[in-house]
Amino acid sequence: MTDIHYEVVQHDGGWAYKLGDVFSETFRTREAAVAAAKEVSQRQELAGETEGIVYQDPRGEWHEEIARGDDRPHADVVEDR
């Protein structure tokens, strides 16, 4: 199982959560950003349907894979203080 960590950070005059280099929308308060990040991390762990996916990697190459619906990562939230 893969672990992923949503990080809550100051961003664009407010607070946001991010995964890697990708930021969420900006929230007015840290508490709102934490609540949104916790909701997203809980959804990340929900099982779904097995489906084919297509994605582009950082080099611009496209890939096709089968994503198992029951192969979900463990997700959590790291808060910046």
C-alpha positions as a printed Julia matrix, in Angstrom:
81×3 Matrix{Float64}:
   0.0    0.0     0.0
   1.23   3.45   -0.9
   1.26   6.3     1.61
   0.43   9.82    0.45
   0.57  12.94    2.55
  -1.51  16.07    1.99
   0.37  19.02    3.44
  -1.4   22.13    4.8
   0.64  25.28    4.09
   0.34  29.05    3.82
  -0.42  29.93    0.22
  -1.52  32.97   -1.8
  -2.53  35.07    1.21
  -4.33  32.23    2.99
  -4.01  28.49    3.51
  -4.1   25.54    1.14
  -3.41  21.85    1.09
  -1.09  20.34   -1.45
   0.04  16.98   -2.73
   3.51  17.13   -4.21
   3.7   20.41   -6.12
  -0.07  20.75   -6.69
  -2.01  23.2    -4.5
  -5.71  23.22   -3.68
  -7.77  26.36   -3.79
  -6.87  28.93   -1.13
  -8.84  28.95    2.12
  -9.17  31.97    4.42
  -8.22  30.01    7.56
  -5.86  27.17    8.39
  -8.75  25.33   10.01
 -10.77  25.41    6.79
  -7.79  24.1     4.8
  -7.22  21.3     7.34
 -10.89  20.28    7.22
 -10.85  20.21    3.41
  -7.59  18.23    3.34
  -8.98  15.67    5.8
 -12.08  15.22    3.65
  -9.97  14.76    0.52
  -7.64  12.3     2.24
 -10.6   10.21    3.43
 -12.05  10.11   -0.09
  -8.65   9.09   -1.46
  -8.92   5.84    0.51
 -12.39   4.87   -0.76
 -12.52   1.84   -3.01
 -13.95   2.25   -6.47
 -14.3    0.35   -9.73
 -11.42  -1.24  -11.6
 -10.92   0.91  -14.71
  -8.49   1.79  -17.42
  -6.69   5.09  -16.9
  -4.58   7.31  -19.16
  -2.1    9.79  -17.74
   0.8   11.97  -18.81
   4.12  11.75  -16.94
   6.41  14.72  -16.17
   8.34  14.1   -19.43
   5.13  14.49  -21.45
   4.77  10.79  -22.31
   1.31   9.21  -22.16
   0.64   5.9   -20.39
  -2.32   3.53  -20.24
  -2.87   1.27  -17.23
  -5.53  -0.69  -15.42
  -6.22   0.79  -11.98
  -7.67  -1.69   -9.5
 -10.54  -0.14   -7.59
  -9.5   -1.83   -4.36
  -5.83  -0.74   -4.53
  -6.15   2.53   -2.63
  -3.34   4.38   -0.87
  -3.25   5.32    2.79
  -3.67   9.11    2.94
  -3.12  11.53    5.79
  -2.78  15.27    6.47
   0.35  17.07    7.65
  -0.32  20.5     9.13
   2.15  23.42    8.84
   2.13  25.59   11.94
